Amino acid sequence: MSDLFDAGQETGHKPLAAILRPRSLDEIIGQDGLTAEGSILRRRITAGQLGSVILYGPPGIGKTSIARAVGEMLNKEFRQLHATRAGVKDIRQLADEARMHPLLIFVDEVHRFSATQADDLLAICEEGTADFIGATTQNPYTALPKALVSRSTVLKLEPISIEDMEKVITRGLDHLRTAGIDVDITPLHLRLIAGRSGGDARRALMTLESLVVGHAPDTPVLITDKMIEDAYIAAPINHDRSGDQHYDVISAFIKSMRGGDADATLYWLARLIHGGEDPRFIARRIMIQASEDVGLADNTALQTAVAAAQAVEMIGYPEAQIILAHAALHVARAPKSGSANHGISLALQAVANEAPLSVPLHLRDAHYAGAAKLGHSGYRSPHKTESGWVDQDYAAGIDVGQFYQSDARMSPTFEKRADEYWERITGQPVPKRDMR
């Protein structure tokens, strides 16, 4: 007996994701801010003045669907180009055609356009020859020509939530039932598919389709754990190591360590590992944060991070994941101090923008004959005093606290203990960083 997909061959079978592609903004799931009544996109469609729009976001979240839905609502012929396959000739032909009848030109992966292609596209946008929608997974403000961005409305799409993804899958289940395929799926399995889709609606529907392929229309399909595991064998979640996903996940990982959230640190670390990120790159980021965020509050954090970096050079995955977790958790759980980062930033700014200070005579090199005649004398060594400290100038013109400002807080960190020591020895308070 033929199944749903064999029968589809007679009528020109389309993937489930293509069949369920929305025909209006009302059918879009998961981009409420973009499609809501009163949104800029709605207003432009109502006015019949779309102009140039760039849709920006990760794969599978509805960029093409929104573009097609807009074309339907504007009642304009939809023409799709792919940046890697369309030439300048194709763009110019569309421009000529648009002068004859209304077109909506949609360019997928518009960030891949060459400079020449972008120039021709820019001419269409400037002249208003046709409405234009570009889709990109890259940050348009860094990946697209500035002239094109300045003439377009940039709309950012967010990954689809698990709850909205469940609605997408439910819509797919409803369609399959109308086609004679009854799918028996538990709420737990439904949520599992939604979660493992990585925010990609197309992937979720492809997974659903793969689960029912080969089943006879009159036989209910019972979804099991093993079926779902088989469907996701070696299927990575979205993590484009050359795109925004890379930078966004790394940013979340860094900020979670800085914020002391151990669970979030482990989650974003797992995302990086699962996405195939080089463990040496992750280790380098942990080393940086050990000084930037922990610094003098816990000097052993840097030691742990360096040891982890050395270890992952010798030990690859999967064991390297434990080493990375150890180092990341040390940074996350340690008390925080940004005084090293803050201090060197201020000092570099002063060096770059102010006249250089002269080295005080008593600090200059005196290890040669004639140094004393040049005035290189008067240095007093702290080792020759009972307190281990001498009140003398080390950089004339630099005020106390001009660069180094302690980040010591309530916890008994190294920096806190050091503050107490120097205040006791010098009789002067250690400058504290203003946290306001």
N, C-alpha and C positions, 0 to 999 in steps of 0.2 A: 504494500500500500504506500502511496506517495505521501510525503510529509509536507508540512507547510511550505518549506523552502523549495522542494521540488515543484510543487504546484505553482510557486511564484515564478518559475522559469517561463511558464506559458504566457504570463502577463508582464514579463520584464521585472524580475525580482529586485527590490531595493532593500538595502539594510534597514533594520528597524529604526535606527537613528534618523535615516533619511525620510522614512515614512511618517515619523512623528514630528518632523520639523515644523515648528509653529508658523502659522500664516498671518498672525497679527501679534502685536505687543501684548495683548490680553492673554495669549497662550504661552508667553515666556515664563519659565519658572526660575526663580532664584536671583533675579536682578530687579527687585522691586523699586529701588531708588531711581533706576534708569527708565523704567517703564511706567511708573506711577502717573496718575492724572496730574497734569500741571508741570511735569518734568520738561526740561528743555527739549528733549527729543520729541515728546508728544506735541509741544507747542509748535515746533518747526514743521511737523507733519501736518498738523491742523492748518497752518498757514500756507502749506505747500511750498515752503522755503527751507529745504533741508540744508543746502549748501554743502560744505565739506566737513566730514566727521571722521574722527579716528577712534576706533574701538580698541582698547588696550587691556590685555589680561591673559592669563595662562590658557593653554589649550582646553577645548571641550567645555567651555562655560557659556557658549551661546553667541559668539561674535557673528558667525555666518548666519545663524538663525535670526538674529536681530536684523541684520542687513536685509535678508530676504523678506522678513516681515514688514520692514519699512518700505521696501519696493512694492509689496502687495498693497499696503495702505495708501501709498502715493499713486498707485495705478500706473507705475512706470515700468518699462521693460528693464529687467534685471540682467546686467551683463557682468560676468565674473571673470577676473583675470588673476593669474598667479604670478607673483613677482619673479619667480625663477624661470618661468616659461614665456611670459609675455615680452615681446620686443617693442621697440619704439614705434615700429610700423603698426603694431596692433593698437597701441594707444592712440595714434593719430587717426587710424581708421574709425575708432570709436568716437573720437571727437567730431569727425565729419558726419558720422551717423547721428550723433546727438543734435546736430544742427538741423536735422530733418524731422526727428521725433524725440520725445522725452525719454531719457535714459537715466538709470541709476547704475553707475559704475562701481563695482566692488572689487577691491584688490586685496587678496589674502597675502599675508606675510609681506606687507608693504615695506617693512624695514630692509628687505632684500633688494629693493630697487637700486639700480645704478644711478649715478648722478644725472646721466642723460635721460633716463626714464623718469626720474623725479622732476626734471625740468619740464618735460612735456606734460606730466600730470599736473604740475603747478600751473601751467598755462591754462589748462581746462578749469582748474579751481578759480583762478583769477578772473577768467572771462565769464564764469558761470554757465559754461556750455552744457554741462551735465552735473547732476548731483553726484557726489562722490563719498564712498565710505571705505576707509582703509582699516584692515585688521592687523594687529601686531601683538606678539607675545613679549616684545622688547619695550623698554621704557622709551616712548616716543621723543621725550625731551633730550635723550642722548643718542638714540638710534636713527632718528629721521632728520632730514634737512630742516634747519630752523625756519626757513621760509615756508615750507609746507605746514609745519606745526603752527606757525603764527597765523595762517589763513584757515585753520581748521579748529573745530571744537573737539577737544580731547575728552573722551568719556571712558572712565576706568571701570572695568567689570571685576567683581570680586568672585573668588571661588565659591561654588555652590555649597551651601550648608548641608549637613547630613539629612536634616529634616526635609529640605527642598529636594535633595537627591532621592529620598524615598518617594516623593510625589512623582518625580520623573520615572522611576522604576514602576510605580503603580500605574501610571499612564501606559507604560509598555505592556504590563500584565493585562490591562483592560483590552488593549488592541489584540494581543495574542488570543484572548478568549473569544473575541469577535471573529477571529480567523480559525477557530476550532481547536485551539491549544489551551487546555485548562491547566494552569500551573498551581501546584500545591506548595506554597512557600510560607514558612513561619515568619512572624514579625522579627525574630532574632536573625534569621537568614536574610531577610529584606534589609535590615539595618547593616548587616555585615557587608553586603554588596555595596550599599550606599557608602559605607565608611571606606572600603577598599578601592573605591573608584578614584580616590584622590581628588575629589572635586570636579571630576571630568564626566559630564553627563553622557557624552558619546561612549566613553569606556564602560559606564554602567550599563547602557543599553546593549552594547556589544557583548558584554558578559552574560546578560540575560538571554540574548539571542543564542549564544554558544551553549547555554544550559539546556535549551529546548530543541536544538537542531537534531534531526534524526528521529524524533518521536512522532508517532502517528497522531493525526489530528483527533482521533476518538479515544486516545489513551492519556489519562491525566499524568502530568509530569511532577514527580515528587522530588523536590530539591533537598539534597543532603549535604552534610559537611564536606564529604569527600568530593562531591561534584564542584563545590565552590573552590576547594583547595586546588583541584585540577585546573580549574579555569584561571587561577591566578598564579600558576607555577611560573616563577622567574619574571613575574610582571612587576616592574618597578613603579613606585608612585611618582608623581610629577616632581622632578628635580632636575632642571636644566642647568648643568654646571657652567654654561656660558651665558646664561640669561638672568632675568630678574629673580627666578626661583632660587638660584644660587645665592645671590646677594641678600634676598629677603630672609632665607632660612639661616644663613650665617649671621645676619643682623639679630635675628631672634635668639639664636644660640648665645651670642655675645651678651646681649642685654639681659638674658635670663641668668647667666653667670654673675653679671654685675648686680642684678637685683636679688641674688641669694635664693632664687627659686630652684631647688634641687630637682624637682619633678619636671619642670619645664626645660631645665638644662639637659636632662636625660632624654626627653622627648625630641628636642631639636637635634641633639647629637645623634639619636637613632635615625632621624630623617636624613641626616648627612651620610651616615654609614650605609643605610639602605639604598640611598641614591647613588652609591658608588664613589663618594668623595674620597680623594686621596688622604689616607690617615696622616701623612706628613703635613698636609695643608691644615688639617684640623689641629694637629699638635702645635703648629706655629701660631695659630690663633690663640690657643690656650696659653702659650708662653707670653704673648703680648699682653693678654688680659691679666696675667699673674702680676705684672709690674704696673700696668695702667690702672687696674681697678683694686688690686689688693696691696701691692707695693709695700710700704713700711709697716703696714698693719700686721703682716705675717710674711716675713722674708722667706720662709720655707716653701711658700706656694710656687715661687719661681724655681726653686730646686726641684720640686715635684714635676713641674711642667717641662723643665729641661730633661729630666730623667725620662719622662714619657716620650719626648721627641726622640731621644736616643734609642729608647726601647722599640718604638714602632719602625725604626730603620732596620732593626734585626728581626722583628716579629710582625708578620702581616696579619690580615684578617683570617679567621674570625677572632683570634685571641687579642689582637690589637684593640678591639672594641672595649675590653675590660680596662686596659691601660689608659685609654682615652677617657673613659668614664671616671676612673680614679682621679686623674688630673683635673678634669672639668669639675668634678664635685668638690675637690679641694679649693679651687678658685671660687666656686659658688658658695661654699659653706664658710669660707674664711671671712673675718671682718674686713671692711673695705677702707681704703685710703687712696685718694687720687692726688696726693701731694707731689709725688714724683712726676707724674704727667703734667700736672698744673704748673709746677715749678720750672721744669725745663722749657715748657712752652713760653712762659713769661720771659725767661732768660734769653731764649733764642730771639724773641721779638725785640728785646732791648739791644742785643748785639747787632741785629739787622737794621735797626732804625736809629741808633744813637752813636755818637762818636765813641771810639774805643777808649777804655780807661787805661791809664798807665799803671804798670805793675808797681806797687809800692817799693821803695828802695830796700826796705828791710826784708822783702820777700824775694828779691832778685837773686840770681845765681851768684854765690860767693865762693865757688870751689876753684878759684884760679888766682894766681898772683896778680895783684893790682886791683882786685875787686873792691877792697876796702877803700882805696884811693878814689874809686868811682862812687863811693857812698853806699855800697851794697853791704850794709851792716845794721845791726840793731835788732835782728830777729831774736825772739825769745821762745825757746822750746817749751811746750806744755809738759814734756816729760821731766823737766827739771823743777817742777812746782809740786807742792803737796796735793793740790786740788786736781791737777791734770788739765788746768785751763789757764790761759793768759788773755787778758783783755787788751787786744791789739787789733789794728786795722788789717784786714785781709783783702779788701777791695774798696779803696777809698771812693766815696760817692754812692755806694750801694747801701741803702737803708735796711735795717733789720726787718725781715718779713716782706721785702720787695719781691722776692721770688718764692722762697720756701715759706709755706703757710701750712701748719700742721692740720691734718685731718683726723687727729685722735679724738675719739668719742668716749663713751662710757666704759667700753670693754678694755681689759688690761692688755692691750696689744703692745708690740715692740715700740711703736710710735708713742703710745701713751706713757710707757715707762721711760722712754727717752726724753719726752717733754718734762716729766717730773724730775728727772736727773738734772737736766740743763737749767731748769728753773731754780733748783736747789743750789747748784754750783755758781750760777751767774747772779742770782738774785733778781733776775728779770723774767717776765712772762714770755713764753714762746708764742709768737704770732699765730693766731688761729684763722683758718679760712672762713670767710663770710659765706654762710650757706643760704642767705636770703636770695 
